[in-house]
Amino acid sequence: MARVVLVTGASGGVGLALCRRLLEEDGRLHLCIACRNEQTCENTRERILAYHPSAQVSTVEVDLGNLASILRAARELRCRFNRLDFVYLNAGIMPNPHVNFKALWRGLLTGKVLHMLTTAEGIMTQTDRLNGDGLQEVFATNLFGHFMLVRQLQALLCGNEKPSRLIWTSSSNARESAFSLSDYQHAKGQESYSSSKYATDLTSVVLNRKYNDQGLYSSVVCPGLVMSNMTYRILPIFLWKLLMPLMWLIRFFAKTYTLTPYNGVEAHVWLFKQKPEYLDCLVKYHSCTTGLGRCYVEARKMDVDEDVAEKFFQKLLELEEETLEKYSDLLD
Ligand SMILES: NC(=O)c1ccc[n+]([C@@H]2O[C@H](COP(=O)([O-])OP(=O)(O)OC[C@H]3O[C@@H](n4cnc5c(N)ncnc54)[C@H](OP(=O)(O)O)[C@@H]3O)[C@@H](O)[C@H]2O)c1
């Protein structure tokens, strides 16, 4: 039976490379790509079919920053499929990124330079805003939209003959210090991206606790530093291109400088081939590339407090309840 794989954020960067590499692994799978609108869905489908002309690729429109769109997409998926084997929760945003060049310069002179260059700790901030649903946009798109999608797809993910899998694209920028339970949408700070990725890690841990016995497993991955539309918003493309020889050099020391989307999805593809029962739910799987360009995966223990994770999950459930009340007309 062909496996059914749903990928969000498939239109470019990590997501598009992931679709292509998954089809290289298994040309028989049914790939359903979730993109923001009809035009992006069709363009992305054509780009994938150009490399894999006989692949089964379907599309679903979803704007992960819009709760009504998520509920509609979930309803459509429930009508179309009776199970999902893999859901790659990959779409993400980092709006209005600012680099603190002073902190970057100071960091270059300290012993923590590699840590700074691989996690962006202390050198990156973002300006967030409220979306149309009244939620902080980064939290809503990167985490809560995906959380709602998963919960709405529960019937397709739980109780199947074989385990189903959730694979979240997190980041090594996920940091406990950027996250707070009392401001979990990160309305008050300037590190909404880091907070949303830490929240992703917490959510994945609790999803395992709640759903493993129903055959649903969740993992988090970090693609490393990848050149994509997201990074091209941090610095202009020409600057990245100028910096590229330096980055190849840094890669000899910083293995998470995967640099290309193809390399960046190594961990996503590796997980596709693993039995979930043997994975550690407290580990993040990092895509890595050696200085000579060999790709591999490194498992690193996550810095998560399981008690905080549980409390945060309760808050997500409360927010979900509010949402469902508001959009009851979109439920079955
Ligand atoms: N690049 C890196 O160095 C890096 C490092 C660590 C983690 N990540 C994570 O990797 C994931 C993919 O990022 P990327 O580097 O491939 O960036 P990207 O090229 O900007 O891709 C982001 C994807 O998310 C989609 N997306 C954004 N907002 C959406 C929304 N509201 N609804 C539906 N789809 C939406 C985009 O669709 P549109 O085309 O419609 O905008 C695009 O397909 C993200 O979760 C990111 O946080 C990236």
PDBQT file of the ligand as one rigid body, heavy atoms in Angstrom, charges set to zero:
ROOT
HETATM    1  N1  LIG A 401      16.741  28.175   6.486  1.00  0.00    +0.000 N 
HETATM    2  C1  LIG A 401      17.306  27.886   7.639  1.00  0.00    +0.000 C 
HETATM    3  O1  LIG A 401      18.525  28.124   7.858  1.00  0.00    +0.000 OA
HETATM    4  C2  LIG A 401      16.488  27.224   8.732  1.00  0.00    +0.000 A 
HETATM    5  C3  LIG A 401      17.153  26.874   9.925  1.00  0.00    +0.000 A 
HETATM    6  C4  LIG A 401      16.429  26.257  10.928  1.00  0.00    +0.000 A 
HETATM    7  C5  LIG A 401      15.075  25.977  10.742  1.00  0.00    +0.000 A 
HETATM    8  N2  LIG A 401      14.465  26.343   9.578  1.00  0.00    +0.000 N 
HETATM    9  C6  LIG A 401      13.033  26.016   9.428  1.00  0.00    +0.000 C 
HETATM   10  O2  LIG A 401      12.839  25.319   8.218  1.00  0.00    +0.000 OA
HETATM   11  C7  LIG A 401      11.483  25.480   7.791  1.00  0.00    +0.000 C 
HETATM   12  C8  LIG A 401      11.483  25.819   6.309  1.00  0.00    +0.000 C 
HETATM   13  O3  LIG A 401      12.121  27.069   6.146  1.00  0.00    +0.000 OA
HETATM   14  P1  LIG A 401      12.945  27.448   4.845  1.00  0.00    +0.000 P 
HETATM   15  O4  LIG A 401      14.323  27.751   5.266  1.00  0.00    +0.000 OA
HETATM   16  O5  LIG A 401      12.708  26.444   3.778  1.00  0.00    +0.000 OA
HETATM   17  O6  LIG A 401      12.272  28.852   4.507  1.00  0.00    +0.000 OA
HETATM   18  P2  LIG A 401      11.365  29.304   3.265  1.00  0.00    +0.000 P 
HETATM   19  O7  LIG A 401      12.059  29.008   2.007  1.00  0.00    +0.000 OA
HETATM   20  O8  LIG A 401      10.964  30.697   3.595  1.00  0.00    +0.000 OA
HETATM   21  O9  LIG A 401      10.115  28.319   3.359  1.00  0.00    +0.000 OA
HETATM   22  C9  LIG A 401       9.076  28.517   4.268  1.00  0.00    +0.000 C 
HETATM   23  C10 LIG A 401       7.881  27.747   3.780  1.00  0.00    +0.000 C 
HETATM   24  O10 LIG A 401       6.819  27.950   4.706  1.00  0.00    +0.000 OA
HETATM   25  C11 LIG A 401       5.690  28.401   3.968  1.00  0.00    +0.000 C 
HETATM   26  N3  LIG A 401       4.831  29.256   4.763  1.00  0.00    +0.000 N 
HETATM   27  C12 LIG A 401       5.173  30.392   5.419  1.00  0.00    +0.000 A 
HETATM   28  N4  LIG A 401       4.091  30.930   5.987  1.00  0.00    +0.000 NA
HETATM   29  C13 LIG A 401       3.046  30.125   5.685  1.00  0.00    +0.000 A 
HETATM   30  C14 LIG A 401       1.677  30.152   5.980  1.00  0.00    +0.000 A 
HETATM   31  N5  LIG A 401       1.119  31.134   6.697  1.00  0.00    +0.000 N 
HETATM   32  N6  LIG A 401       0.892  29.156   5.507  1.00  0.00    +0.000 NA
HETATM   33  C15 LIG A 401       1.412  28.178   4.764  1.00  0.00    +0.000 A 
HETATM   34  N7  LIG A 401       2.705  28.089   4.441  1.00  0.00    +0.000 NA
HETATM   35  C16 LIG A 401       3.516  29.057   4.899  1.00  0.00    +0.000 A 
HETATM   36  C17 LIG A 401       6.259  29.172   2.790  1.00  0.00    +0.000 C 
HETATM   37  O11 LIG A 401       5.265  29.304   1.804  1.00  0.00    +0.000 OA
HETATM   38  P3  LIG A 401       5.206  30.588   0.800  1.00  0.00    +0.000 P 
HETATM   39  O12 LIG A 401       6.063  30.180  -0.353  1.00  0.00    +0.000 OA
HETATM   40  O13 LIG A 401       3.770  30.713   0.477  1.00  0.00    +0.000 OA
HETATM   41  O14 LIG A 401       5.745  31.747   1.576  1.00  0.00    +0.000 OA
HETATM   42  C18 LIG A 401       7.405  28.249   2.402  1.00  0.00    +0.000 C 
HETATM   43  O15 LIG A 401       6.938  27.150   1.679  1.00  0.00    +0.000 OA
HETATM   44  C19 LIG A 401      10.898  26.585   8.665  1.00  0.00    +0.000 C 
HETATM   45  O16 LIG A 401      10.094  25.999   9.669  1.00  0.00    +0.000 OA
HETATM   46  C20 LIG A 401      12.115  27.219   9.297  1.00  0.00    +0.000 C 
HETATM   47  O17 LIG A 401      11.823  27.808  10.536  1.00  0.00    +0.000 OA
HETATM   48  C21 LIG A 401      15.140  26.953   8.558  1.00  0.00    +0.000 A 
ENDROOT
TORSDOF 0
